[in-house]
Amino acid sequence: MSLSNDQKRYLEEWMDFLKIPSVSADSAFDQEVANAAEWVKNALYKVGCANTEIIPTKGHPIVYGEQYLDPKLPTVLVYGHYDVQPPDPLELWDSPPFEPVIKNTSIHPDGAVFARGACDDKGQLFMHIKAFEIMKKEGLLGCNIKFMIEGEEEVGSDHLEEFVKNNKTKLECDVILISDTGMISKEQPSISTGLRGLSYMEVTVTGPNRDLHSGLYGGAVSNPINVLCEMITKLRDDQKRVTIPGFYDRIDELSKTEREEMAKAPFDLAEFKESIGINEVSGEAGYSNEERRTIRPTLDVNGIWGGYIGEGAKTVIPSKAHAKISMRLVPDQDWNEISELFTKHFQSLAPEGVTVEIETHHGGYAYVTPTDNLAYKAAHQAYLDTFGIAPIPSRGGGSIPIVPMFENELGVKSILMGFGLDSDAIHSPNEHYGLYNFFKGIETIPKFYEHYIRLQKETA
């Protein structure tokens, strides 16, 4: 890919951003998270964002910036996050996660930047900063723009709701623009019209008061790891349906017509399996692979540990066993209710001889955005302008719990203009983001503003 001087500068700045290990989940990185907030503030200031500030919260700070031209003009609030997922397991990275490098791949022959946060969300957030720089430099700012960039998205945005509730006037806007999702492919753009909700739990099963010699005690006491595995197995049936009573009661099922429309999106099952190195897919009976990962609820074990896991052998029955379990939810499932249902059901699965502790970490509601409002139409036309093909509306399988909260507190819709790909390995070793996608995002975002302002004027 031949880059202009400005593009080379954008790339260098982006890679500097990626070098900051802003891991919000680990307190050992608190100073680096603060450094990333300062970096974002300075980046906004350098591109001409008139008012920028770092606002403390009870957790990691929020970076706010605005370019307010005229109260009569529409206002767009850009949301993103500067924190990243932990890079573990480090040994599975081909290059250090916070030493960004450019590599060519089959999907990205023009190159992709490999680093933690490359796509989620530093790369996609930085596109908006550069798009703002271009619009300001070329005199294309035709509306008010506000930025709200947080540092806790990867740990549940625990303090964002309080900030939003306390700053409704400051955050007043007509629409929220977010790039923290993906699209179908480089050739076929899409706009996310739905997100799944989330309930994230941690469970601990405790047996004896200490680790025991498995020869002296084996067969006579409950092994917490064995018990935990048995309990987890009972959480789904042989049809891969969640067995928690009441789990499916509130689900708003999609019609046959809606499912048929979703099925029109291009999808290659063989390519999907090859991309993640499996020979067969698995999931809830009666639904396609794409439906299982977008419009159906799930239950997955995200981590499990206990006993001895060091080198060599140590014959013990552990005192405790632990697991982290997440449930992706769909419209009309209340994550607080689901968390309570999980807790009650999981407790009921425990046999005599062990005790169970359950902690709810965080959660959020599912979200569906309409396709008939002005902002969606503007995004649709923007993708059409730059990609030369109309984007397909698609449901996403991930969760951004703050999106429904924004609508509830600020009374406005969010538009999810993602440019990442499923193959970008977000949350995994070797996360990356294609240069084509990065620069295409910077090209497309100003088009959104152009069409949004035009449609606002046409309907005024």
C-alpha positions in Angstrom: 0.0 0.0 0.0 1.4 3.4 -1.1 0.9 5.9 1.7 0.8 9.7 1.6 2.8 11.7 4.0 -0.2 12.3 6.2 -1.1 8.6 6.2 2.5 7.8 7.3 2.1 10.3 10.1 -1.2 8.8 11.1 0.3 5.3 11.2 3.3 6.5 13.3 0.9 8.2 15.8 -1.4 5.2 16.0 1.6 2.9 16.7 2.8 5.2 19.5 -0.7 4.9 21.0 -0.5 1.1 20.8 2.8 1.0 22.8 1.0 2.1 25.9 -0.1 -1.0 27.9 -3.4 0.4 29.1 -4.8 -2.8 30.6 -7.7 -1.7 32.8 -8.2 -5.2 34.4 -4.9 -5.3 36.2 -4.0 -2.6 38.8 -0.4 -3.1 38.0 -1.1 -1.1 34.8 -3.0 1.8 36.5 -0.3 4.3 35.6 -0.2 3.2 32.0 -4.0 3.5 31.8 -3.6 7.1 33.1 -0.8 7.7 30.5 -3.2 6.5 27.7 -5.8 9.0 28.9 -3.3 11.8 28.7 -2.2 10.6 25.3 -5.8 10.8 24.0 -6.4 14.2 25.5 -3.2 15.5 23.8 -4.2 13.9 20.5 -7.5 15.6 20.6 -5.9 18.9 21.4 -3.3 18.6 18.6 -6.0 18.1 16.0 -7.8 21.3 17.0 -10.5 20.0 19.4 -11.1 23.3 21.3 -12.0 22.0 24.7 -10.4 18.9 26.1 -10.1 17.6 29.6 -9.4 14.5 31.7 -12.3 13.9 34.1 -11.5 11.6 37.1 -14.0 8.9 38.1 -13.9 6.4 41.0 -12.0 4.2 38.5 -10.1 5.1 35.4 -10.6 8.6 34.0 -12.8 9.8 31.1 -11.3 12.0 28.3 -13.8 14.6 27.1 -13.4 17.0 24.2 -15.7 19.1 22.1 -15.8 21.4 19.1 -19.0 23.3 19.6 -19.9 25.6 16.7 -23.6 26.6 17.0 -26.4 25.4 19.2 -28.7 25.4 16.1 -26.5 22.7 14.5 -26.9 19.0 15.2 -24.5 17.5 17.7 -22.7 14.1 17.3 -21.2 12.5 20.4 -18.3 10.1 19.6 -17.7 7.3 22.1 -14.7 5.0 22.3 -12.3 3.5 24.8 -8.6 3.6 25.3 -8.3 0.6 27.6 -7.4 -2.8 26.3 -7.7 -6.5 27.2 -4.9 -8.2 29.1 -2.5 -9.7 26.6 -2.2 -13.1 28.2 -1.2 -15.7 27.3 2.0 -13.9 26.2 3.7 -17.0 24.8 1.1 -17.3 22.1 2.0 -13.9 20.6 4.2 -14.0 17.5 5.5 -10.5 18.5 5.3 -8.6 21.8 1.7 -7.3 22.3 2.8 -3.7 23.1 5.5 -3.5 20.4 3.3 -2.9 17.3 4.6 -4.3 14.0 3.2 -4.4 10.5 2.9 -7.7 8.8 1.3 -8.9 5.6 -1.4 -11.6 5.8 -3.6 -13.3 3.3 -6.6 -11.2 4.3 -4.5 -8.1 4.6 -1.9 -8.2 1.8 -1.4 -4.5 2.2 -0.4 -5.0 5.8 -1.9 -5.1 9.2 -0.7 -3.7 12.5 -0.3 -6.4 15.2 -0.6 -5.2 18.8 -3.0 -5.5 21.7 -5.7 -2.8 21.1 -4.9 -2.5 17.4 -8.5 -3.0 16.5 -10.3 -3.0 19.9 -10.5 -0.1 20.3 -7.4 2.1 19.8 -7.3 1.7 16.1 -11.0 2.4 15.6 -11.0 5.2 18.1 -8.0 6.9 16.5 -9.8 6.8 13.1 -12.3 9.3 14.6 -9.6 11.6 15.8 -7.9 11.6 12.4 -11.3 12.1 10.6 -11.9 15.1 12.9 -8.5 16.5 12.0 -9.2 16.2 8.2 -12.7 17.8 8.5 -11.3 20.7 10.6 -8.3 21.2 8.3 -10.5 21.2 5.1 -13.3 23.3 6.6 -15.8 20.5 6.6 -17.1 20.7 10.2 -20.8 21.3 9.7 -22.0 20.2 13.1 -21.0 20.1 16.8 -18.8 17.2 17.7 -18.2 15.9 21.2 -15.8 13.1 22.3 -16.3 10.9 25.3 -13.4 8.3 25.6 -13.4 6.0 28.6 -10.8 3.7 30.2 -13.0 1.0 31.7 -14.9 -0.6 28.8 -13.0 -3.9 29.0 -13.9 -4.2 32.7 -17.6 -3.4 32.4 -17.6 0.5 32.3 -18.4 0.4 36.0 -18.3 4.2 36.4 -19.5 5.5 33.1 -23.2 5.4 33.9 -22.7 7.6 36.9 -20.7 10.0 34.8 -23.4 10.1 32.1 -26.2 10.6 34.7 -24.2 13.5 36.3 -23.3 15.2 33.0 -26.4 15.0 30.8 -26.2 18.6 29.8 -22.5 18.3 28.9 -23.3 15.2 26.8 -26.4 16.4 25.1 -26.4 15.3 21.5 -28.6 14.2 18.6 -26.8 10.8 18.0 -23.9 8.8 19.3 -21.3 7.5 16.9 -19.3 4.4 17.9 -16.7 2.3 16.1 -16.1 -0.7 18.4 -17.7 -3.3 16.2 -16.8 -5.0 12.8 -18.1 -5.6 9.3 -18.6 -8.7 7.2 -15.5 -8.3 5.0 -13.3 -5.8 3.2 -15.4 -6.3 0.1 -18.8 -6.2 1.9 -19.3 -3.6 4.5 -22.0 -3.9 7.1 -23.5 -1.8 9.9 -24.2 -3.4 13.3 -27.9 -3.0 14.1 -27.9 -5.2 17.2 -25.7 -6.2 20.1 -26.1 -9.0 22.6 -26.3 -8.3 26.3 -24.1 -9.9 29.0 -24.0 -11.4 32.4 -20.6 -12.3 33.7 -20.3 -14.5 36.8 -17.5 -16.0 38.9 -18.0 -19.2 40.9 -16.0 -20.9 43.6 -16.5 -24.4 44.9 -14.9 -25.2 48.3 -14.5 -28.6 49.7 -12.0 -29.5 52.5 -10.3 -26.8 54.5 -7.0 -27.4 52.8 -5.4 -29.3 49.9 -5.4 -33.0 50.7 -3.1 -35.9 49.7 -5.1 -37.6 46.9 -3.8 -41.1 48.0 -4.9 -40.7 51.6 -8.2 -38.9 50.9 -9.1 -39.8 47.3 -12.4 -41.5 47.0 -13.5 -40.4 50.5 -14.1 -36.6 50.0 -15.6 -34.5 47.2 -13.0 -33.1 44.9 -14.0 -29.4 44.2 -12.6 -29.6 40.6 -14.6 -32.7 39.8 -17.7 -31.2 41.4 -17.3 -27.9 39.5 -16.9 -29.7 36.2 -20.0 -31.8 36.9 -22.0 -28.7 37.8 -20.9 -26.8 34.7 -21.8 -29.8 32.5 -25.4 -29.6 33.8 -25.8 -26.0 32.7 -26.5 -27.1 29.1 -28.4 -30.0 27.7 -27.6 -32.3 24.8 -29.3 -29.8 22.4 -26.8 -27.1 23.7 -29.7 -25.2 25.3 -29.1 -23.5 28.7 -30.9 -25.4 31.5 -31.3 -22.5 33.9 -35.1 -22.3 34.7 -36.6 -19.1 33.2 -33.5 -18.4 31.0 -35.5 -18.2 27.8 -38.8 -16.9 29.2 -38.4 -13.2 28.0 -36.7 -13.7 24.7 -38.3 -11.8 21.8 -38.0 -14.4 19.0 -37.2 -13.2 15.5 -39.8 -13.9 12.8 -39.1 -16.2 9.9 -38.9 -13.2 7.6 -36.3 -11.5 9.8 -34.2 -14.7 9.9 -34.4 -15.0 6.1 -33.2 -11.4 5.7 -30.2 -12.1 8.0 -29.4 -15.2 6.0 -28.8 -13.0 2.9 -25.5 -11.8 4.3 -22.6 -13.7 2.6 -21.1 -16.4 4.8 -18.7 -19.3 4.0 -18.9 -22.0 6.7 -15.8 -23.8 5.4 -13.8 -20.5 5.5 -15.1 -19.8 9.0 -14.0 -23.2 10.3 -10.6 -22.9 8.6 -10.0 -19.4 10.0 -10.2 -20.7 13.6 -8.7 -24.1 13.1 -11.7 -26.4 13.8 -13.3 -29.2 11.7 -16.9 -28.7 12.9 -19.1 -26.1 14.5 -21.3 -26.6 17.5 -24.3 -24.9 19.1 -28.0 -24.7 19.8 -30.0 -27.1 17.7 -32.4 -25.5 15.2 -30.3 -22.4 14.4 -27.7 -21.6 11.8 -24.1 -20.9 12.8 -24.6 -17.2 12.3 -27.8 -17.1 14.2 -26.1 -18.9 17.1 -23.5 -16.3 17.4 -25.7 -13.2 17.0 -29.4 -13.6 17.9 -29.3 -16.5 20.3 -28.3 -16.4 24.0 -25.3 -18.4 25.1 -23.4 -19.7 28.2 -19.7 -20.2 28.1 -16.9 -21.0 30.6 -14.3 -18.3 30.1 -11.8 -19.6 32.6 -11.4 -22.5 35.1 -8.7 -23.2 37.6 -7.8 -25.0 40.9 -5.3 -27.4 42.4 -1.8 -27.8 41.1 -1.0 -26.6 37.6 2.8 -26.2 37.9 5.5 -28.3 36.2 5.6 -32.0 37.1 3.2 -33.8 39.3 1.6 -33.0 42.7 -1.0 -35.4 43.9 -3.5 -33.3 45.7 -7.3 -32.9 46.1 -7.6 -29.1 46.0 -9.5 -27.2 48.6 -11.1 -24.9 46.0 -12.0 -24.7 42.4 -13.0 -21.6 40.4 -14.6 -20.7 37.1 -15.6 -17.6 35.2 -18.8 -18.0 33.3 -20.4 -15.5 30.8 -23.8 -15.5 29.3 -24.5 -13.5 26.1 -28.1 -12.3 26.2 -30.6 -11.1 23.5 -33.4 -8.5 23.5 -35.8 -8.6 26.5 -33.5 -10.7 28.7 -32.8 -8.6 31.8 -29.1 -9.3 32.8 -29.8 -8.7 36.5 -32.6 -11.2 36.4 -30.5 -13.7 34.5 -27.7 -13.3 37.0 -30.1 -14.1 39.8 -31.5 -17.1 38.0 -28.0 -18.4 37.4 -27.1 -18.0 41.0 -30.1 -19.8 42.2 -29.8 -22.7 39.7 -26.0 -23.1 40.2 -26.4 -23.3 44.0 -29.1 -26.0 43.5 -26.6 -28.1 41.5 -24.1 -28.3 44.4 -23.9 -31.7 46.1 -23.4 -32.3 49.8 -19.8 -31.9 50.9 -19.0 -28.6 49.2 -20.1 -25.0 49.5 -20.5 -22.6 46.5 -19.9 -18.9 46.3 -21.1 -16.9 43.3 -20.1 -13.3 42.4 -21.7 -11.2 39.7 -19.0 -9.2 38.0 -20.9 -7.0 35.5 -23.5 -7.1 32.8 -25.6 -5.2 30.3 -28.6 -5.3 28.1 -28.9 -6.2 24.4 -29.5 -3.4 22.0 -31.2 -3.1 18.6 -31.0 0.1 16.5 -33.5 1.0 13.9 -32.6 1.4 10.2 -35.0 4.1 9.4 -33.5 7.1 11.2 -31.4 9.8 9.7 -28.1 8.7 11.3 -28.4 5.2 10.0 -29.2 6.4 6.5 -26.2 8.7 6.7 -23.9 5.8 7.7 -25.4 3.6 4.9 -24.6 6.3 2.3 -21.1 6.9 3.7 -20.2 3.2 3.3 -21.7 3.2 -0.2 -19.6 6.2 -1.2 -16.3 4.8 0.0 -16.7 1.0 -0.6 -18.8 1.3 -3.7 -21.3 -1.2 -2.3 -24.3 -0.8 0.0 -23.6 -2.0 3.6 -25.7 -4.9 5.0 -27.5 -4.4 8.3 -26.2 -7.1 10.6 -26.6 -8.3 14.2 -23.4 -8.5 16.3 -22.6 -11.2 18.7 -20.6 -9.1 21.1 -21.7 -6.8 23.9 -21.3 -3.0 24.5 -23.4 -2.7 27.7 -23.2 1.1 27.7 -25.1 1.5 24.4 -28.6 0.8 25.8 -27.6 2.8 28.9 -26.8 5.8 26.6 -30.3 5.6 25.1 -31.9 5.3 28.5 -30.1 8.2 30.0 -29.5 10.6 27.0 -32.6 9.6 24.9 -30.7 9.2 21.7 -29.7 6.3 19.4 -26.3 5.0 18.7 -24.9 4.2 15.3 -22.3 1.4 15.2 -19.9 2.1 12.4 -17.3 -0.7 12.8 -14.5 -1.4 10.4 -12.9 -4.5 12.0 -13.1 -8.1 10.8 -13.8 -11.3 12.7 -10.3 -12.5 11.8 -8.7 -9.5 13.7 -8.2 -11.7 16.8 -9.6 -9.1 19.2 -9.2 -10.3 22.9 -6.8 -13.0 21.6 -3.1 -13.3 21.0 -1.9 -11.6 17.8 -4.7 -9.1 17.6 -4.3 -7.0 14.5 -6.0 -4.4 12.3 -5.6 -4.0 8.6 -4.2 -0.8 7.1 -6.9 -0.9 4.5 -9.6 -1.0 7.1 -7.9 1.7 9.2 -7.6 4.2 6.3 -11.0 3.3 4.9 -12.5 4.2 8.2 -10.8 7.6 8.2 -12.2 8.1 4.7 -15.7 6.9 5.5 -16.3 8.8 8.8 -16.3 12.3 7.3 -18.8 11.0 4.7 -21.1 10.1 7.6 -21.1 13.7 8.8 -21.6 15.1 5.3 -24.7 13.0 4.8 -26.0 13.4 8.3 -25.9 17.2 8.0 -27.5 17.0 4.5 -30.3 14.9 5.7 -30.9 17.1 8.8 -31.2 20.1 6.5 -33.5 18.3 4.1 -35.9 17.2 6.9 -35.8 20.5 8.8 
